[in-house]
Amino acid sequence: PASRRLAEPPFVNIYGKDDTVTAVFQTPGVSIKDIDLKLVDTNLTVTVSREKDFADKPYIRRERTFGSFSKTVRIPFRVNPDSIKGALKDGILTVTLEKSEDAKPRKITIQ
């Protein structure tokens, strides 16, 4: 029987604290121009394109995958689109999203 992979690239860890969610994607060997980042409703989609290296030479061993990879993660609240921050450093893409004001809980006065 074929083994089933539990996760596909780009691999991600997601952290939440208070009104912020941080998604940390592994994107080794990828530059900013090869990353497409979109937020639709509460779905964050990251698409990464990694070109083959040594395309004109035969591999002796190849463990890295090449091509286009996409991952969509659901953010557990509506996001303020103006607060989204993305940074790429050393093959790690970090995306920080903040809860929109209308998604934050409000105290209701009972009369």
Secondary structure, DSSP 4 states (H G I P E B T S, - for coil): -----S--SSPEEEEEETTEEEEEEE-TT--GGGEEEEEETTEEEEEEEEPPSSTTS--S---S--EEEEEEEE-SS-B-GGG-EEEEETTEEEEEEEB-GGGS-------
